[in-house]
Amino acid sequence: MKKISKQFTDILIRYIILLIIALPNLWLFYFVFTPLTIYPVYFLLNLFFDSSLIGNVVLVEDCFPIELIGACIAGSAYYLLLILNLSTPKIKFQKRVNMIFLSFIFLLII
């Protein structure tokens, strides 16, 4: 009986975390991952071209604007990765944190 109670509590905590993160309309994901997406794009373009950064727009050689919109940031994809990870049962806490961190890093690199 104790094992069932522990499993139920574990499931409840994981799904409450998902709901709390989703309530502000994925604002948290876009707040965190917008700079993590924009600055590497700017620095990579700046290696090969003369570029400047104005908000979410990268100007390449002062004539080609590249605007990084919300779809480029892929906040929903990060949320989907979090849903898939937190809805998978029987993963130890440290392993779950490592999996979330690595999946976010790999998606950011891609």
C-alpha positions, 0 to 999 in steps of 0.5 A: 500500500505504501508503494502505491501511495508513493507512486501516486504522489510521484505522478501527482507532483510531476503533473503539477509541475507540468501544469504550473509551467504551462499556466503562464502560456509557455512564457517561461520557455520563451523567456529562457530560450529566446536569448539562448537562441538569438545570441548564438545565431548572432555570434555565428553570423558575425564570424562570417559577415558584418552583422548587428543585433537589434532586439530579435532581428539580426542585420547581416551586412546592414541589408539582410534582416533575419528576424527570429520569431517565436517559432524559431525559438521553439518554446513548444518543442521544449515544453513537449520534451518536458512533458515526455520526460515528466510523464515517463515513470520510474526514473530517478530524480538525478537521472531525470534532471540530466535527461531534461538538461541534455534534451534541451541542450541537444534541441538548442544545438539542432 
